[in-house]
Amino acid sequence: MNEHIRLLGKSPLLKPFSAESLNSYLKDGSFRVSVYGKNNVIHFSGDVCLKLEIILSGHVSVERIDETGGLMTIAEFCAGETLGGNLIFSRNPYFPMTITAKRQTEILQIDKERLLTLFTENSVFLRSYLEFVADHAAILGDRIKHYVNKTIRECVMFYLEYERQKQNSNRIRLPITKKALSEKIGVSRTSLSRELAKMRKDGLILYDSLYIELL
């Protein structure tokens, strides 16, 4: 219980609440902590969103499977971020995509009725909640805009340009494996390798197992 209180206290969204209040919510069951192992599905596409969820530790990904069976990582979230905030009060409260734990993850689930009570009792919490919901909607919208209905080359170039600016270098050290990159842009590992080979042949890049250099 004490470890849960410590993790709850580190969440930016829960800063307005005292340790005593958080402890009482855990005891009455309106707050509940669930643990998911690596690669466990937290929500399947179509699941009903019944609670606000705050990631206390770990790392989750929002994934979409296309018509050909390819896996596309739409967004990734880590400790302090939320799931379901934009769905719980919707008239259509269903998760549109699968959410998976990428490593062991602890998630706080807040009962809908408790959430409504907290809104009315704490305006600072309400403001923080609305900011989180707006930010996450923007992240998902941006990822979908850049990755859906684009060619593999366009997706790869968008990702490499992002990393070039982040690393301030044309020689980019890949922070993820090529398998993870293929999932991020929603294609098979083979298709990604084929496209990288074409891009090298066309004089756009050089690459090895660790780096890709933009020419």
Buried (B, 14 or more C-beta within 10 A) or exposed (E): EEEBEEBBEEBEBBEBBEEEBBBEBBEEEBBBBEEBEEEEEBBEBEBEBEBBBBBBBBBBBBBBEEEEEBBBBBBBBEBBBBBBBBBBBEEEBEBEBBBBBBEEBBBBBBBBEBBEEBBEEBEEBBEBBEEBBEEBEEBBEEBBEBBEEBEBBEBBBBBBEEBBEEEEEEEBEBEEEBEBBBBBBBBBBEBBEEBBEEBBEEEBBBBEEEEBBBE
